[in-house]
Amino acid sequence: MASTPHVVVVGGGSTGCGIVRDLATRGVDATLVEKGNLTHGTTGRMHGLLHSGGRYAVSDQKSARECIEENTVVRDIAAHCVEETGGLFVKRPEDSEEYFQEKLAGCRACDIPAEVIDGVEARRREPYLARDVEKAITVPDAAVDPFRLCVANAADAIEHGARVATHAEVTDVLVEDGAVVGVKVEHGDGPGKRSDRGSETGSRPAPGETETIRADHVINAAGAWSGEIGAMADVDVAVRPSKGVMTVMNVRQVDTVINRCKPKGDADIVVPHETACILGTTDEEVDDPEDYPEEEWEVDRVIDELAELVPPLADARTLRSFWGVRPLYEPPGTGTDDPTDITRDYFLLDHDERDDLPGLTTVVGGKLTTYRLMAESITDHVCEKFGVDADCVTADEPLPGSEDFSVLRDYMDEFGLRSPVGRRSTQRLGSRADEVLKTDEPNPVVCTCEGVTRAELRDAMTGENGAGADLNAVRLRTRASMGNCQGGFCAHAIAAELHPDYDEPTARAALDELYQERWKGQRHALWGEQLSQATLSRTLHALTLSRDADPATLDDGVDFGAFDDGSEDGARWDSATGADTGGGR
């Protein structure tokens, strides 16, 4: 065995990115492999809440204490990823006064700063709250951008010598002589999708190539997919995936995280995030984290119930909906039937001790808020196995972009940007704002909804750890195309920034992938004004820009394929009129 162990981390969500950063900063040779983009799984499909711990202050006080401690840490090390919204647990007349008092006592018992305000003060802070809200508990909830957070962790890991390979799917866990000795991965094909940063050769494996990565230890951090990775090594990881819907509204109806103060249930939180609000969520156990029904009743339920707290939501325009799958885990024999009763705590499974299989450790459960704590715990575990004597620094060392929060100042004069654009650009870029925005080239705003400039897009495409022609990865890093128009007015302009680094077929394929991803979330919101918006987008792209027919051939036109994923919902467009033919609210 080498003096410095080589550890492979499977999974590029918040936990996996946190682990590879922690390993690398302690001097461990680390490789992360992820089958999609970073945040491909649960992390990229959450409502963006940085928990204060208030949600668990009655039912799971261990998790609550962990949340408030890590809430403070994440604010310190990732300031450019966090918006200080604050949070309210609000009580309506039909809600239990006994539970309200339990919530308050629980917060204080877990050292969560909390105070009671009356309904008048609550509405002063949030004017759109329902008139019959009686009172509320204030807590230090916040909004966090999971995409920036994961990219920052991965970037720091690479700077410390780690390798991070995306679109590298594990197809087998290698077991020799009764021990795990590595993984076999298949690198994705397709234009501009793959990233492999920090490899020894500095080059990406060929599309479709299968690679054997030998390791002294493998960490299974695949979240809801951890059971599948465990099965490849013939060990049982009993993850219980639970799906939940998030619905994105067209504007910020509130600027504070709004929680319903009741014991448990669906549709009880509104999270302001960037230019929108995200409503959540439902909790339905599913068999397969890749294949589950996305049902319209779930969207209706979150809107209807949360409109009781914030009445304007009833008539607001719904931009899109998306579903995430929680990687819930309970030790064998617990026997909980209701997924809302399953702890949100995390578990470290040492397969050497549990299954007599050295070389493999699994981490399951937990929340994004506690990702760093989970990473520290499992890194401590691995370092102890190999005698690595190095302290964890991830709670103290800022992530790239957060070294100096004072950079979030007024950049308008310096960069010639209008105030909202300058503010939003510097919030996204943090301390990297100078190097990205100081350019001699024209720097127009390309995505007007989110205020994303050409310099930001070019940095996300071609800068250090850039995403290349993967426009969905560019979207996650910059929020371009994630605003009210959902790419209707900017997607083609974003794709145009691929020139001259990429040829026309690559740019065309990348644009179609961006269209498809944007359409996927809108299929469940086609009513009222959002149906009009979707029809306008179709008219612009399919007709005006000829995206339903390749302008290079024109004799092989197809029916607006980029907005049709082959599903029943995707086929709802009438090819002649552009109208939606069914479903909806």
N, C-alpha and C positions, 0 to 999 in steps of 0.2 A: 504494500500500500504506500502511496506517496505520502511525504511528510505533511503536505497540505491536502486534506480530503477534497474530493470532487463531489458535489451534491447537486442533484437534479431536482428542480421544483416543477411539478406538473400543475398548471393552472395560472392564468394571468389576470385574475381578479384582484381585488384589494388585498386579500390575504397573501396570495402568491407573490404579488409585487412587493409587499411589505417584507416577506420572508427573504426574497432574493436580495433586497437591499440590506437587510440585517446581516445576512451571511457575508455579503461582499464587504461591508464595512468592518467586519471582524477578520477579514483576510482569508476567508474560505473561498475556494474555487467553486463558483456557482453558475448553473445554467438553468434558465427558465424556459419552458416550452408551453405554448398556448395554441389551441387548435384554431382559434379565430384571431380577431384583434384583441388587444388588451381590453378588459371589461366586457368580453364577449358574452359572459354568462350573467349571473345574478347581479354583479356589481353594476353593469351597464343598464340594468332594468330595475332600479330602485327609485324612490321618490326624492332622494337628495337630502334626507334629514340627517343632521349631525345631532344625535341623541344627547339630551341632558341627563337621561336616565329616568325622567319623570314618568315615562310610559310603563316602567317596570318597578316603580317605587312601592307598589303594593304586592304585586304577584311574584316578583323575582328580584329581591333586593341585592343579591350578589351581582347580577347583571347591571342593576341600577348604579351601584358604586363604581363598577368598572367603566360604565358609560361617562359618568361625570368626570372621572379622573382622565380618561382618554379624550374627552371633549376639550379639556383644557390643553392637553398636549397637542392635539391636531391644530387647534387655533394658533399655537406657538410655532409649530414647525411647517405649517402649510397655510400661512395667512392668505396667500393668493388664491386658495381653493375654497375659502370659507366666507360666507356673508353673515354678518352678525344680525340676524333677524329677531332673536328672542322668541319665546314661545308662550302660549296661553293654553291652559286647560279650562275650558268654559263649561258652565253649568246652565242647563235649561230647566224650566219648572218641573218637567217630568223626571229629571235626573236625581239620583239618590243623594240626599244631604249627608247621610252616613258615609257613603263612598267618597264624597268630596273631602270630608274631614280625614278619612283614611289616606287619601292621596296626599293631602297636605302634611300629615304626620309622617308618612313614608318618605316624602322628599326630604324633610328635615332630618329624619333618622339616617338617611344616606348622604347627608351633607350636600344636598342639591339646593342651591339658593332658591327660595320660594317665598312669595308673599301673596296675600289675598287682596284683590281689588274688586270694587263693586261694578255692577253692570254699566253705570254711567262712565266710569273711568275706562272700562274695557272698550266701550264704543268711542270714547275720545281717542283712544289709541288706534282702534280699527273701526271706522265709521260704518262699514258695511255689515258689521255683526248684527244678528237679529235683535229686534227691540226687546224681546222677552228673555234675553240672556241675563241671568240674575247676578252672577259674579264669576270670577276667574282666578286661577292660580298662575302667577308668572314664573317661568323657568328659563334657563339659558339655552334653549334649543337654538340651532342655527341651520343654515342651508350649506351644503357642501357639494362641490362639483366632483363626482367620482372619477370622471375621465381625466381631468387635470391631475388629480391626486395620484392615480395609478401611473400615469405617464411620468410624473415627477419622481416617484419611487423607482420606476424602471430606469430612468435616466441616471439617477444617482448610483444605482447598482452598476450600470455600465461604466460610469466614471471610476468606479472602484474595482473594475476588472471583470465584472460578470458578463455572461452572454445571455441575451434575451432574444428568443426566436418565436415570432408569431406565425400563424397559419402553419403550425407544425403539430400535427395531431398524433398523440400517442396511440399506436396500434397494438403494442404489446409491452408488457413488463417482463424483463428478462430475469429468469430464476435459474441459477446454477448451483449445484451442490447444496440445495436447501437454503439459499440466500438470494435476495434481490441484488443484481449487479448492474442494473441500468434499464434503459427503455429503448424501444424502437419507435421512431417517428416517421410520418410521411409528410413531406413538405408540400403545401398547397400549390396548385398551379393557377394560372390566370394572371392577367395583366395587373401589375402594380400592387398586388395584394400582400406580398410577403415582406417580412422584415426579419433580419438576423443581425443584430448589433452586438458587437463585442466578441464575435467568433475569432479564433486564432488567425484564420486566413483573411478575415475582413470581407469575405464575399458570401453571397447567399447561395445555399444549395440550389441545384437546378429544380425547376418545377416538376413535381411528381416524384422527386428523388426520395428514396427511403434511407434513413440514416440510423445507425446504431450508436447510441450515446451510452458509454459505460460510465458507471459512477460508483463511488463508495457508499452512497446512500441516496435514496429517492424519497422525496416528500410529496405525498398526495394531497394537494390543496385544490382539488378540482371542484369543490363546492357540491352542488346538486348532482354532479357527475362522479363524485368520489366512489360511489358504489361500483361504477363501471370500471374504473381504474383498479379498484381492489379485486374485482373478479378476474382481471387479467393476471393477477398474482395468486389467484385461487384463495383469497381471503374475503370474508363477508364484512362489508361496511354498510350497515343498515340505515342509510339515509332515507328520510321520508320527505320527498319533495312536496312543497305546498305552493300552489300558484296564487298570485294576486295581481289585480289589475290596477294600473295607474292611468289617470285621464288628465290630459294637458289642456288647460283653458287658455284662451287667446290673450288675456292680459293678467296683470297681478291684481286680483280683487282684494287681496290683503298683503300686507308687508311683514306680517308676523306669522310664525307657524301656529296654526289653530288646531287644537286637539279637543275632541269631545271628552268630557270628564265622566266616563262610565267604565264599568269593569272590563269589558272586552266586547268585541264585535267588529263587523265590517264597516267600512266607510266612515272613518272617524278622524281623518287628518287632512289638512290643507297646508301644503308647503310652497311658499313663494320661492321661485327659482328663476334667476335672471329676469327675463321679460314676461314670464308666464307664472301660472300656479299649477301645481300638480296635486291632484286629488287621489286619495287612496283609502283603503285598498280592500281587497277580499282575501279570503284565506281558505283555499280549497285543496285538499290533498289530491295529488295526481300520481300515476304510476310511472310516467316517463317524463323527464325534464325537457325532452326535445319535442314531444308529441302530446298535446293536450288541447281541449277545446277553448277557443277564445269567444266567450259568449256575451251577447249584447246586453243581457239582463244585468251583468256585472257592471257595465258602464252606466246603465240607467240607475242602478242602485246607489253608486257612489255619488252621482250628481244629485239625485232626489234627496238622499239623507243629509248630505253636506249642505244643500240649499236650506235646510232647517237652521243651520248655524250662520250661513252667509247667503241670504236670499238672492242676491244678484246672480249667483251661480245657475239658478234655474233657467235664466234667459241668456246666459253667456254663450259665446261660440266655442264649441269644443274643437280643438285643433286635431287631436289624435289620441289614441289609447294604445297602451302597450302592456304586456304581461311579463312578470318576472317569476322565478321559481326559487323559493327559500330552501336552503340546504339544511332542513331541520334534522336533528339527530337525538335519539334517546338511547341510553344503554339498554341492552337486551333485557326483556322481562318487565319493562316499565308498564306497557300496555295501555298507553293513553289513546283514546279514540278521537278526541277533538284536537286538530292541529294547533288551535289557539292556546291549548293548555301545555304544549311542548315548550320546554325552556328555550330561551334564546342564548343560553350560555354556549361556550365552545368546548370541544373535547379533543384531547390529544390521544391518539391510539398508537401505542408502541406495538407493532406487529411481532417484534422479537419476543416480548413478554407475553402478549396475548395469544399469538398464533404460532410461536416458535419459528418465525420467519424473519431472520435478521435482514437489515438493509432497507427497511420500509417503515415509514411513519405516516400516519394520516391525521390531518386536522380538519374537523367538521364543525358545523354550527356557527354561532357567533353572528356579529353584525359588522357593517362597515365601520361604525364608530370605534370599535375595539380591534380593528385590523392590526394596528401596530403592536398592541399588547399580545395578540395571538401570535404574531410573527416573532416577538421577543421570546415567548414561551417555547415555541418549537425550535428556535435557533439555539436557545440555552440547552435544550434537550439534545440536539445534534452535536453541539460543541462539546458537551460533557462526554458523549460517546467517543469522540475522537481526541479528547484531551486538548482541545483548543482553548487556550486561556486568554480570552479577550472580552472586554466589557461591551455591553450594548450601548450604543450612542444615539440610537434613532429617536429617543425622546428629547434629545438636546440639540442635535445637529439639524438646522433647517434644511428643508428640501429645496432643490433648484427652483429659483423664482421667488423664494420667501426669505432670502438672506437679509433683505432690508425693506421692511414694509413701508418705509417712508417714500419709496419710489412711486407709491400710488398717489401721486400728487397731480397737479394740473399740468398736462402736457400740451394743451392746445396751442399755445404760442410757439413752443419749442418745435413741435412737429407739424404745425399748420393744420391741426385737426379741430373739428368742431367739438364743443364741450362734451356732449354725450359719448361721442366716438372716442375721444381721448380718455375719458374716465373708464369706459368699458374695456378699451384695449389694454390700459395699464392694470386694470383689475385682473384680466386674464393672464397677462404676461409677467406681472410682478416685477422683480428686479431685472428681468431680461428686457424690459420695455425699451431701454436705451439702444441696445444692440440690434433689436428687431426693427424699431420704428425710425431710427435715424438712417434715412436713405436718401440718396440724391435722385432716385427715380420717382416718377409720379406715384402717389400713394392714394388712389381714390378708394372710397368705400364701395366694396363689392356686394356685401350682404347688408342692405339697409336696415332690415328688421333688428339685427343683432349688432350692427355697427362694426363689422369685420372688414378690415382694410386689405388691400393687395399685399402689403408687406407681411401681415400676419399669415395670410394664406400661403405666400411663398415660403415663409419660415416653416410652416407646418408641413409643406411638401418636400422642401429641399434642404432645410437646415439640419443641424446635428440631430440624429435620431428622427429624421423626417419620415413622413408616411408615404412618400412617393406618389404614385397615381391612385392610391386607395382613397377616394374622396370621402368615403364614410369615416375613415380614420381621421382625415382632415377635419371633417364635421365635428367629431367628438372633441378634438383639441381646440377648435376655435368657436364652435356653435354656429358656424355658417350654415344656412338653410334650415335652422331649427326654430325660426321665429314664426310670425303670424302667417306668412305666405307659404311656409313649408317648402321652400325652394322654388316656388312658382316664378319668382322674378329674379332669382340669382343663380340657380343651379347651372345654367348654361355658361354664365360668366365665371363661375368657380372653375368649371371644366376648362374654360379657355386659358386659365392660368397654367395649365399643364404644358402649353406651348412655350418654348420650343424643345423642352426636355423630353417630351414623349410624342410619338407619332399620332396621326389622326385616328387609326383604329383603337389604339390604347385609350385615347381621350374619350372616344365614343363609348367604348365599353364601360369606362369609369363613370361617365355621365349616366348611362342606363342603370348601373348599380345604385347610384345615388337616388335617381328617380324611384326605383323599386323600393328602396328602404323607406323613403319618405311616404310613398303610397301605402305601404304595408300598415302603418299606424293610423292612416286616415280612413281605412275601409270601415271602421267601426263607428265613425262619427259623421256619416253622410246624411245630415238633415239640416234644415234651416239654412243659415248663412254659410255654414261650412260646406254644404253641398254646392252652393254657388261658387265658393272659393275653389273647390276641387274642379268644378266644371271650367272655371276660368283658367286654372293651371293646365288642364287638358287642352283647352283651345290654344293657349300660348305655345305649348310644347308639341302637341301632336299635329297641329295644323299650321300655325304661323312658322314654327321652326322645323316642320317636317319630321318630327321624331317618330311618327308612325310609319315612315317609309324612309329607307336609306337614300338620301339625295344622290349618292353616287351611282345608284342603279335605277331607282324609280319605277322599275318594271316588276318589282317584287315587294310591293307594299304590304304591310301587315297591320292588324288592328291594334294600335296603341299598346304594344307588348310590354313596354317598360312599366306600365301601370297595371299589369295583369300578372299575378303570380300563379295563375292556373287554378286558384281556388274558386269556390262558388261565389265568394264575395268579389274576387278579382274579375269575374265575368259579368258583373252587374252593369257595366257600361253599355249603352246602346251605341253601336258603331256609327249609326247615321246621325244621331242627335247629340251624343255626348252626355245623355241624361242617365241618372242612376235609376235602375229598374226595380229596386226592391230593398226591403230591410230598413233599418233606421228607427229613430226615436219618434 
